[in-house]
Amino acid sequence: MNRTSRTGLISRRLFLGGAAGAGIAPALRSQEPEARVEILLDEPVATIAPEIYSHFVENLGTVVYGGVWVGEESKISNIGGVRKELVEKLRKVRPAVVRWPGGCFADQYDWRDGIGPRSKRPRRTNFWVDAKEWPANASKTGPQRYDPNEFGTIEFARFCRLAGAQPYFAANLRSLPPQEFWRWVEYCNSPAGSTTLADQRAADGEREPLNVRFWGVGNESWGCGGEFTPEDYATEFRRYATWVPSYGVKLALVGSGPNGDSRDWTRRFFEKMTRGHGLGNLWGWAAHHYSWKAVSGANGDWYRGKGDALKYDTEQYYAILSEAGRMEPLIISQWGVMGEFDPKHAVRLVVDEWGAWYAPGTEPTPESLLGQQNTMRDAVLAGLTLDIFNRHADKVAMANIAQLVNNLQALFLVREDRLAATPTYHVFDMYSAHQGATAVRAEFASPQVPFQRGGQPAGIPGLNGSASINGKRLTVTVTNPHMTQASVAEITLRGGTVKSVSGTVLAAADVHAHNTWDHPNAVEPKAAAVTGKGNAITHTFPPASVTKLSVDLA
């Protein structure tokens, strides 16, 4: 455990011990601060990689067809077939990277199906055609089940360019040979006129190289990506990653890491990789973590155990946030195992799938497989998770929320020509100020929030957050996960004083509040009055809220 995490735990224990000894209940009893925050401006952690604020587009349900891609002939406003309103709103949150084509879809995708004239591209069966989660009234023949391949490599690269993001391709290791991976890199990156595939790229409308840097070598290779053992996957990774031409691009190859915090998968893969050959071209190690155990006693029930996206009680609200909080020990645990074989930590941690996952029932359209609504609970979860990534900016190089539109913890819900930005979108907008800034140590001491889980006492950390500095601008983001109680906090700056401070808060009177096409602004950020003087800021954080404090330092 690093110093920041260890000191934070000690500070929290000391505070909670003192509070218990004084008989102070977690409920807010006065306007005296119940939470203490120290921002240590002279203790930098690392630069917060903009890639932490990245996204994921899988050909799953209506993420691509009907979501990102509407086609050039559509009556829906588009730019070369890409939904215009989505691109315009996405640019605002400064997306660093977008991952495509999966996810599990990538494990059966042949990139050659998505090149050449669209009218001549083959139609293929989608990986998700037989998914049990399809609503009964979903189309049996649409593009969500039988892919027309209208949206291929060039279309995705153009979407990324429009959004201001870099593309991140997930290569098919399960069912394509290594040569096809190298050829895909050649198609994307070889100089104009240099190869037959460069000529094909030009014929497809992009003469100049796409200069794609990020490449996933397989996906979930412990599961839908081939059900490999770690040792077998290490062998395959070497075959795919050896002597891949760079074409002047510093390629960042990402390995298929564990399902959650599987130390065994990571340890065995790294051990095999370092045996005689070293880690070679491995740039990133990708873990996946979803928050989905919402209903106690239903862990074996794939549907009921996830709970509902809209109809949740107090236990289910806190259970999902508790699951999200497991991201921090996962990062620390995986980093430790990686360091056993890579003590200089040349390989960085990537979390290229994360977010909340609920039971079916709130899909924006029948074809939106694994689609779900998005409430203030999800906003708190997003803030909590992004703050974890910020606090561990020395470890996490990239993170991709799952997924961008009409799927899982989406930033956007669309249906035909209507689009609604979700509360999660607003969190990404608020937190964008952290991108490229220097994370500094932030210590939060706050009473734990108690709740009952499965009839047993449980709890989650109270007020928490992260801080970063860019020049003379300090950004502090804070989540208050308490469902019903506000939290008064005193924030002390160590190593600086306040010149001015302003606040932005995302909250709602009802924690179940969400945005719809008829009410797209039901949940949106508001300006918040903040008091700051000298080196101290005092603020009351509303229940179930996400807050950004922007501090100009003297």
C-alpha positions as CSV (number, residue, x, y, z in Angstrom):
1,M,0.0,0.0,0.0
2,N,1.4,3.4,-0.9
3,R,2.0,6.2,1.5
4,T,-1.1,8.2,0.4
5,S,-3.5,5.3,0.9
6,R,-1.9,4.2,4.2
7,T,-1.9,7.7,5.7
8,G,-5.4,8.3,4.5
9,L,-6.6,5.2,6.3
10,I,-4.8,6.1,9.5
11,S,-6.2,9.6,9.4
12,R,-9.7,8.2,8.9
13,R,-9.3,5.7,11.8
14,L,-8.1,8.4,14.2
15,F,-11.0,10.7,13.2
16,L,-13.6,8.0,13.5
17,G,-12.2,6.8,16.8
18,G,-12.3,10.4,18.2
19,A,-15.9,10.8,16.9
20,A,-17.0,7.6,18.5
21,G,-15.4,8.5,21.7
22,A,-17.2,11.8,21.8
23,G,-20.5,10.2,21.1
24,I,-21.0,12.0,17.7
25,A,-23.5,10.2,15.5
26,P,-22.9,10.2,11.7
27,A,-26.1,12.3,11.3
28,L,-25.5,16.0,10.8
29,R,-26.3,17.7,14.2
30,S,-25.0,21.2,13.7
31,Q,-23.2,23.4,11.3
32,E,-19.9,22.6,12.8
33,P,-17.7,20.6,10.4
34,E,-18.1,16.9,10.8
35,A,-15.6,16.2,8.0
36,R,-12.0,17.4,7.7
37,V,-10.1,17.5,4.4
38,E,-6.4,18.4,4.0
39,I,-5.0,19.2,0.6
40,L,-1.2,18.9,0.6
41,L,-0.2,21.1,-2.3
42,D,3.5,20.3,-2.0
43,E,2.9,16.5,-2.2
44,P,2.3,15.7,-5.9
45,V,1.2,12.1,-6.8
46,A,1.6,12.2,-10.6
47,T,0.1,13.8,-13.7
48,I,-3.5,12.7,-14.2
49,A,-3.4,11.0,-17.6
50,P,-6.2,12.4,-19.8
51,E,-6.7,8.8,-20.9
52,I,-8.3,8.1,-17.5
53,Y,-11.3,10.0,-18.9
54,S,-12.0,7.6,-21.8
55,H,-14.9,5.7,-23.3
56,F,-16.0,2.5,-24.8
57,V,-18.1,1.8,-27.9
58,E,-18.9,-1.9,-28.5
59,N,-21.1,-3.2,-31.4
60,L,-23.7,-4.3,-28.8
61,G,-27.4,-3.5,-28.9
62,T,-27.8,0.2,-30.1
63,V,-24.4,1.5,-29.0
64,V,-23.2,1.6,-32.7
65,Y,-26.3,1.2,-35.0
66,G,-28.9,3.7,-33.9
67,G,-26.5,5.2,-31.3
68,V,-23.2,6.5,-32.8
69,W,-24.0,5.6,-36.4
70,V,-27.2,6.6,-38.1
71,G,-26.0,6.6,-41.7
72,E,-25.4,9.4,-44.2
73,E,-28.9,9.1,-45.6
74,S,-30.6,9.4,-42.2
75,K,-33.0,12.2,-41.4
76,I,-31.3,12.4,-38.1
77,S,-28.7,15.2,-38.2
78,N,-25.3,13.6,-38.8
79,I,-21.8,14.2,-40.0
80,G,-20.8,11.6,-42.5
81,G,-23.3,9.1,-40.9
82,V,-22.2,9.9,-37.3
83,R,-24.9,11.4,-35.0
84,K,-24.1,15.1,-34.8
85,E,-25.6,16.0,-31.5
86,L,-23.8,13.1,-29.7
87,V,-20.4,14.3,-31.2
88,E,-21.0,17.9,-30.2
89,K,-21.9,17.0,-26.6
90,L,-19.1,14.4,-26.3
91,R,-16.4,17.0,-27.4
92,K,-17.4,19.1,-24.4
93,V,-16.2,16.5,-21.9
94,R,-12.8,16.2,-23.7
95,P,-12.8,12.4,-24.4
96,A,-9.2,11.2,-24.6
97,V,-9.7,7.8,-26.0
98,V,-12.5,5.6,-27.3
99,R,-12.2,1.8,-27.3
100,W,-13.8,-0.3,-30.1
101,P,-15.2,-2.7,-31.4
102,G,-15.5,-4.6,-28.1
103,G,-15.7,-6.1,-25.5
104,C,-16.8,-9.6,-26.4
105,F,-17.8,-8.5,-29.9
106,A,-14.1,-8.0,-30.7
107,D,-13.5,-11.6,-30.0
108,Q,-15.3,-12.6,-33.2
109,Y,-14.8,-9.5,-35.3
110,D,-12.9,-9.6,-38.6
111,W,-11.6,-6.1,-39.3
112,R,-11.6,-6.9,-43.1
113,D,-15.4,-7.1,-43.0
114,G,-15.5,-3.3,-42.2
115,I,-13.4,-2.0,-45.1
116,G,-14.1,-1.4,-48.8
117,P,-17.4,0.0,-50.3
118,R,-20.1,-0.2,-47.7
119,S,-22.6,-1.6,-50.2
120,K,-20.3,-4.6,-50.7
121,R,-19.4,-5.4,-47.1
122,P,-20.6,-8.7,-45.8
123,R,-23.3,-9.1,-43.3
124,R,-22.2,-11.2,-40.2
125,T,-23.9,-12.7,-37.2
126,N,-23.2,-10.5,-34.1
127,F,-21.6,-12.1,-31.1
128,W,-24.6,-11.0,-29.0
129,V,-27.3,-12.6,-31.2
130,D,-28.3,-15.2,-28.6
131,A,-27.9,-13.1,-25.4
132,K,-30.4,-14.0,-22.8
133,E,-31.0,-10.4,-21.9
134,W,-32.7,-9.4,-25.1
135,P,-36.2,-7.9,-24.5
136,A,-39.0,-10.1,-25.9
137,N,-40.1,-7.3,-28.3
138,A,-36.6,-6.7,-29.8
139,S,-36.1,-7.1,-33.5
140,K,-34.9,-10.5,-34.5
141,T,-33.4,-9.4,-37.8
142,G,-32.0,-5.9,-37.2
143,P,-28.4,-4.7,-37.4
144,Q,-28.0,-5.3,-33.7
145,R,-28.1,-9.1,-34.4
146,Y,-26.8,-9.2,-37.9
147,D,-24.1,-6.7,-38.5
148,P,-24.1,-4.9,-41.9
149,N,-20.5,-3.7,-41.2
150,E,-21.4,-0.2,-42.3
151,F,-19.5,1.0,-39.3
152,G,-15.9,-0.2,-39.8
153,T,-12.3,1.0,-39.1
154,I,-12.5,4.2,-41.1
155,E,-15.9,5.2,-39.8
156,F,-14.8,4.6,-36.2
157,A,-11.5,6.6,-36.8
158,R,-13.6,9.5,-38.2
159,F,-15.9,9.4,-35.2
160,C,-12.9,9.7,-32.9
161,R,-11.5,12.6,-34.9
162,L,-14.9,14.4,-34.7
163,A,-15.0,13.8,-31.0
164,G,-11.4,14.9,-30.4
165,A,-10.3,11.4,-29.1
166,Q,-7.7,8.9,-30.0
167,P,-8.9,5.5,-31.2
168,Y,-8.2,2.3,-29.2
169,F,-8.7,-0.9,-31.2
170,A,-9.4,-4.2,-29.5
171,A,-7.9,-6.9,-31.7
172,N,-9.4,-10.4,-32.2
173,L,-7.0,-12.9,-30.6
174,R,-9.5,-15.7,-30.1
175,S,-10.4,-16.4,-33.7
176,L,-8.0,-14.5,-36.0
177,P,-4.3,-15.3,-36.5
178,P,-1.5,-12.9,-35.5
179,Q,-0.9,-12.0,-39.1
180,E,-4.3,-10.4,-39.3
181,F,-3.4,-8.2,-36.3
182,W,-0.3,-7.0,-38.0
183,R,-2.2,-6.4,-41.2
184,W,-4.8,-4.3,-39.3
185,V,-1.9,-2.1,-38.0
186,E,-0.6,-1.9,-41.6
187,Y,-4.0,-0.8,-42.9
188,C,-4.2,1.9,-40.3
189,N,-0.7,3.2,-40.0
190,S,1.4,2.4,-43.1
191,P,2.5,5.5,-45.1
192,A,0.3,6.6,-48.0
193,G,1.1,4.6,-51.2
194,S,3.5,2.3,-49.4
195,T,1.4,-0.9,-49.3
196,T,-1.6,-2.5,-50.8
197,L,-3.5,-1.9,-47.6
198,A,-2.4,1.7,-47.5
199,D,-4.0,2.0,-51.0
200,Q,-7.1,0.3,-49.7
201,R,-7.3,2.8,-46.9
202,A,-7.0,5.6,-49.4
203,A,-9.8,4.0,-51.5
204,D,-11.9,4.0,-48.3
205,G,-11.4,7.8,-48.0
206,E,-8.3,8.2,-45.8
207,R,-5.1,8.6,-47.8
208,E,-2.9,9.6,-44.8
209,P,-2.1,7.2,-42.0
210,L,-4.5,7.1,-39.1
211,N,-1.5,6.8,-36.6
212,V,-3.4,4.5,-34.2
213,R,-1.4,4.1,-31.1
214,F,-3.5,2.0,-28.7
215,W,-4.1,-1.7,-29.4
216,G,-5.7,-4.3,-27.2
217,V,-4.2,-7.7,-27.8
218,G,-7.4,-9.7,-27.1
219,N,-10.2,-9.1,-24.7
220,E,-11.3,-10.9,-21.6
221,S,-9.1,-13.8,-22.6
222,W,-10.0,-15.7,-19.4
223,G,-13.6,-15.8,-20.7
224,C,-15.3,-14.8,-24.0
225,G,-11.9,-14.1,-25.5
226,G,-10.9,-17.7,-25.6
227,E,-11.1,-19.2,-22.1
228,F,-7.3,-19.4,-22.0
229,T,-5.2,-20.1,-19.0
230,P,-2.9,-17.2,-18.1
231,E,0.1,-19.2,-19.4
232,D,-1.5,-19.9,-22.8
233,Y,-2.6,-16.3,-23.1
234,A,1.0,-15.2,-22.4
235,T,2.1,-17.4,-25.3
236,E,-0.5,-16.0,-27.6
237,F,0.3,-12.4,-26.6
238,R,3.9,-13.0,-27.6
239,R,2.9,-14.3,-30.9
240,Y,0.7,-11.3,-31.6
241,A,3.0,-8.7,-30.2
242,T,6.4,-9.7,-31.6
243,W,7.8,-7.6,-34.4
244,V,4.7,-5.6,-35.1
245,P,5.8,-2.8,-37.4
246,S,5.4,0.6,-35.8
247,Y,5.4,2.9,-38.9
248,G,6.8,5.7,-36.7
249,V,4.0,5.3,-34.1
250,K,4.9,4.5,-30.5
251,L,2.5,1.6,-30.2
252,A,0.9,1.0,-26.8
253,L,-0.1,-2.7,-26.6
254,V,-2.6,-3.6,-23.9
255,G,-2.8,-7.1,-22.4
256,S,-6.0,-8.7,-21.4
257,G,-5.9,-8.5,-17.6
258,P,-8.0,-10.0,-14.8
259,N,-11.7,-10.3,-14.2
260,G,-11.9,-8.0,-11.2
261,D,-9.0,-8.5,-8.8
262,S,-7.8,-11.9,-9.9
263,R,-4.2,-11.9,-8.6
264,D,-3.7,-15.5,-9.8
265,W,-4.4,-14.5,-13.5
266,T,-2.0,-11.5,-13.3
267,R,0.7,-13.4,-11.4
268,R,0.8,-16.4,-13.7
269,F,0.7,-14.2,-16.9
270,F,3.5,-12.0,-15.7
271,E,5.5,-15.0,-14.5
272,K,5.2,-16.7,-18.0
273,M,6.0,-13.4,-19.8
274,T,9.1,-12.7,-17.8
275,R,10.5,-16.2,-18.1
276,G,13.5,-15.7,-20.5
277,H,12.0,-13.0,-22.6
278,G,10.8,-10.1,-20.4
279,L,7.6,-8.2,-20.8
280,G,8.6,-6.9,-24.2
281,N,6.0,-4.8,-25.9
282,L,3.4,-4.8,-23.0
283,W,2.5,-1.2,-22.3
284,G,-0.7,-1.7,-20.3
285,W,-2.5,-4.3,-18.3
286,A,-6.3,-4.1,-18.5
287,A,-8.5,-5.0,-15.6
288,H,-12.3,-5.0,-15.8
289,H,-14.6,-4.3,-12.8
290,Y,-18.3,-3.9,-12.8
291,S,-20.5,-2.9,-9.8
292,W,-23.5,-5.2,-10.0
293,K,-24.2,-7.1,-6.7
294,A,-27.1,-4.9,-5.6
295,V,-29.4,-7.5,-4.1
296,S,-28.2,-9.4,-1.0
297,G,-28.6,-13.2,-1.1
298,A,-29.0,-13.2,-4.9
299,N,-25.4,-13.5,-6.0
300,G,-26.2,-16.7,-7.9
301,D,-29.2,-15.1,-9.7
302,W,-27.7,-13.3,-12.7
303,Y,-30.7,-11.1,-13.2
304,R,-32.2,-10.4,-9.8
305,G,-28.8,-10.0,-8.1
306,K,-28.1,-6.9,-10.2
307,G,-31.1,-5.0,-9.0
308,D,-33.1,-2.4,-10.9
309,A,-31.7,0.8,-12.4
310,L,-34.6,2.9,-11.1
311,K,-36.4,1.0,-8.4
312,Y,-33.9,0.6,-5.6
313,D,-34.1,0.8,-1.8
314,T,-31.5,2.1,0.7
315,E,-29.6,-1.2,0.8
316,Q,-29.4,-1.5,-2.9
317,Y,-28.2,2.1,-3.2
318,Y,-25.4,1.6,-0.8
319,A,-24.5,-1.9,-2.0
320,I,-23.7,-0.7,-5.5
321,L,-21.5,2.1,-4.2
322,S,-19.8,-0.4,-1.9
323,E,-19.0,-2.5,-5.0
324,A,-17.7,0.5,-6.8
325,G,-15.4,1.2,-3.8
326,R,-13.7,-2.1,-4.4
327,M,-11.9,-0.4,-7.3
328,E,-9.3,1.1,-5.0
329,P,-8.1,-2.1,-3.4
330,L,-8.2,-3.7,-6.9
331,I,-5.7,-1.1,-8.2
332,I,-3.4,-1.4,-5.2
333,S,-3.6,-5.2,-5.3
334,Q,-2.9,-5.5,-9.0
335,W,-0.1,-2.9,-8.9
336,G,1.6,-4.9,-6.2
337,V,1.4,-8.2,-8.2
338,M,2.7,-6.4,-11.3
339,G,5.6,-5.0,-9.3
340,E,6.7,-8.5,-8.3
341,F,7.8,-9.0,-11.9
342,D,8.1,-5.4,-13.1
343,P,9.7,-3.5,-10.2
344,K,10.2,-0.4,-12.2
345,H,6.6,-0.5,-13.3
346,A,7.2,0.0,-17.0
347,V,3.8,-1.6,-17.5
348,R,0.9,0.6,-16.5
349,L,-2.6,-0.3,-15.2
350,V,-5.6,0.1,-17.5
351,V,-9.2,-0.3,-16.5
352,D,-10.9,-0.4,-19.9
353,E,-14.3,-1.5,-18.7
354,W,-15.9,-0.2,-15.5
355,G,-19.3,1.0,-14.3
356,A,-22.7,0.0,-12.9
357,W,-24.6,-3.0,-14.4
358,Y,-28.3,-3.5,-13.6
359,A,-30.9,-6.1,-14.4
360,P,-32.9,-5.7,-17.7
361,G,-36.0,-3.6,-17.7
362,T,-35.1,0.0,-18.3
363,E,-33.8,-0.2,-21.9
364,P,-34.2,3.1,-23.9
365,T,-35.3,0.9,-26.9
366,P,-36.1,-2.8,-27.2
367,E,-33.0,-3.2,-29.3
368,S,-30.8,-1.6,-26.6
369,L,-29.3,-4.8,-25.2
370,L,-27.9,-4.2,-21.7
371,G,-29.3,-0.7,-21.8
372,Q,-30.4,0.9,-18.6
373,Q,-31.4,4.2,-17.0
374,N,-29.0,6.4,-15.1
375,T,-29.8,8.2,-11.9
376,M,-28.1,10.3,-9.2
377,R,-26.8,7.0,-7.8
378,D,-24.8,6.5,-10.9
379,A,-23.5,10.0,-10.8
380,V,-22.2,9.4,-7.3
381,L,-20.6,6.1,-8.5
382,A,-18.9,7.8,-11.4
383,G,-17.5,10.6,-9.1
384,L,-16.3,8.0,-6.5
385,T,-14.6,6.0,-9.2
386,L,-12.9,8.9,-11.0
387,D,-11.6,10.2,-7.7
388,I,-10.1,6.8,-7.1
389,F,-8.3,6.9,-10.4
390,N,-7.1,10.5,-9.7
391,R,-5.7,9.5,-6.3
392,H,-3.8,6.7,-8.1
393,A,-2.6,8.7,-11.1
394,D,0.8,7.2,-10.6
395,K,-0.6,3.7,-11.4
396,V,-3.6,4.1,-13.7
397,A,-2.8,5.1,-17.3
398,M,-6.2,4.7,-18.9
399,A,-9.8,4.0,-17.9
400,N,-12.8,3.5,-20.2
401,I,-16.3,3.7,-18.7
402,A,-18.8,1.1,-20.2
403,Q,-20.4,2.3,-22.4
404,L,-20.9,5.5,-24.3
405,V,-24.5,5.3,-25.4
406,N,-27.6,3.2,-24.7
407,N,-25.6,0.6,-22.7
408,L,-24.7,0.0,-19.0
409,Q,-23.5,3.3,-17.4
410,A,-23.9,5.3,-20.5
411,L,-23.3,9.0,-20.9
412,F,-26.1,9.3,-23.5
413,L,-29.5,7.7,-24.1
414,V,-30.8,8.1,-27.6
415,R,-33.9,7.0,-29.4
416,E,-34.4,8.0,-33.1
417,D,-33.6,11.7,-33.2
418,R,-33.8,12.3,-29.4
419,L,-30.8,12.5,-27.1
420,A,-30.6,12.9,-23.3
421,A,-27.3,13.3,-21.4
422,T,-27.3,11.3,-18.2
423,P,-26.1,12.4,-14.8
424,T,-22.9,10.4,-15.5
425,Y,-22.2,12.7,-18.4
426,H,-22.4,15.7,-16.2
427,V,-19.8,14.2,-13.8
428,F,-17.4,13.7,-16.7
429,D,-18.0,17.3,-17.6
430,M,-17.3,18.6,-14.1
431,Y,-14.2,16.4,-13.7
432,S,-12.6,17.3,-17.0
433,A,-10.6,20.0,-15.3
434,H,-8.5,17.2,-13.8
435,Q,-7.2,16.0,-17.1
436,G,-3.5,16.7,-17.5
437,A,-3.3,18.3,-14.1
438,T,-1.0,17.1,-11.3
439,A,-2.8,15.1,-8.6
440,V,-1.8,16.2,-5.1
441,R,-2.3,14.3,-1.9
442,A,-5.8,14.8,-0.4
443,E,-6.7,13.4,3.0
444,F,-10.4,13.0,3.8
445,A,-11.5,12.3,7.4
446,S,-15.3,11.7,7.6
447,P,-17.7,9.4,9.5
448,Q,-18.5,6.2,7.8
449,V,-22.0,5.8,6.3
450,P,-23.6,2.8,8.0
451,F,-26.3,0.6,6.3
452,Q,-27.7,-2.9,6.5
453,R,-26.6,-5.5,3.8
454,G,-28.4,-8.8,4.0
455,G,-29.4,-8.1,7.5
456,Q,-25.8,-7.5,8.6
457,P,-24.2,-4.2,9.6
458,A,-22.2,-2.7,6.8
459,G,-20.7,0.7,5.8
460,I,-19.0,2.7,3.1
461,P,-16.6,5.6,3.5
462,G,-18.3,9.0,3.9
463,L,-17.1,12.2,2.2
464,N,-14.3,11.5,-0.2
465,G,-12.7,12.9,-3.3
466,S,-9.5,14.0,-5.0
467,A,-7.5,17.1,-5.8
468,S,-5.3,18.3,-8.6
469,I,-3.4,21.5,-9.5
470,N,-2.7,23.1,-12.8
471,G,-0.7,26.3,-12.5
472,K,-2.5,28.4,-9.9
473,R,-5.8,26.6,-10.3
474,L,-6.7,23.9,-7.8
475,T,-9.6,21.5,-8.5
476,V,-11.1,19.6,-5.7
477,T,-13.9,17.1,-6.5
478,V,-15.9,15.5,-3.7
479,T,-18.7,12.9,-3.4
480,N,-21.1,12.7,-0.5
481,P,-22.5,9.2,-0.8
482,H,-24.9,9.6,2.1
483,M,-28.4,9.1,0.8
484,T,-30.2,11.6,3.1
485,Q,-27.7,13.7,5.0
486,A,-25.6,16.6,4.1
487,S,-22.0,16.9,5.3
488,V,-20.3,20.0,6.5
489,A,-16.6,19.9,5.8
490,E,-13.6,22.2,6.5
491,I,-11.0,22.0,3.8
492,T,-7.5,23.1,4.7
493,L,-4.9,23.9,2.1
494,R,-1.4,23.0,3.2
495,G,1.1,25.1,1.2
496,G,-1.2,27.7,-0.3
497,T,-3.9,30.2,0.3
498,V,-7.2,30.9,-1.3
499,K,-7.5,33.9,-3.7
500,S,-11.1,33.0,-4.9
501,V,-13.2,29.9,-4.9
502,S,-16.3,28.8,-6.8
503,G,-18.4,25.6,-6.8
504,T,-20.5,23.4,-9.0
505,V,-22.8,20.8,-7.6
506,L,-24.7,17.9,-9.1
507,A,-27.6,16.8,-6.8
508,A,-31.3,16.2,-6.8
509,A,-34.1,16.2,-4.2
510,D,-34.7,12.5,-5.0
511,V,-31.8,10.2,-5.4
512,H,-33.7,8.3,-8.1
513,A,-33.9,11.4,-10.3
514,H,-32.8,10.9,-13.9
515,N,-33.0,12.6,-17.3
516,T,-35.4,11.5,-20.0
517,W,-36.0,12.8,-23.5
518,D,-39.1,14.7,-22.3
519,H,-37.2,16.1,-19.3
520,P,-33.5,16.1,-20.4
521,N,-32.5,18.7,-17.7
522,A,-34.1,17.1,-14.7
523,V,-30.6,16.5,-13.3
524,E,-27.9,19.0,-14.2
525,P,-25.1,20.8,-12.4
526,K,-25.8,24.1,-10.6
527,A,-23.6,26.8,-9.2
528,A,-22.8,26.5,-5.5
529,A,-21.8,29.3,-3.1
530,V,-18.5,28.4,-1.4
531,T,-16.8,30.2,1.5
532,G,-13.0,30.4,1.5
533,K,-10.6,32.6,3.4
534,G,-6.9,32.2,4.1
535,N,-6.0,28.6,3.7
536,A,-9.5,27.3,4.7
537,I,-12.7,26.5,2.8
538,T,-15.9,25.6,4.5
539,H,-18.7,24.0,2.5
540,T,-21.9,21.9,3.0
541,F,-22.1,19.0,0.6
542,P,-25.6,17.9,-0.1
543,P,-26.7,14.3,0.3
544,A,-26.0,12.0,-2.7
545,S,-24.1,14.7,-4.5
546,V,-21.0,15.3,-6.6
547,T,-19.3,18.7,-6.2
548,K,-16.4,20.5,-7.9
549,L,-14.5,23.3,-6.2
550,S,-12.4,25.5,-8.4
551,V,-9.8,27.4,-6.3
552,D,-7.6,30.2,-7.6
553,L,-4.5,30.2,-5.4
554,A,-2.9,33.5,-4.2
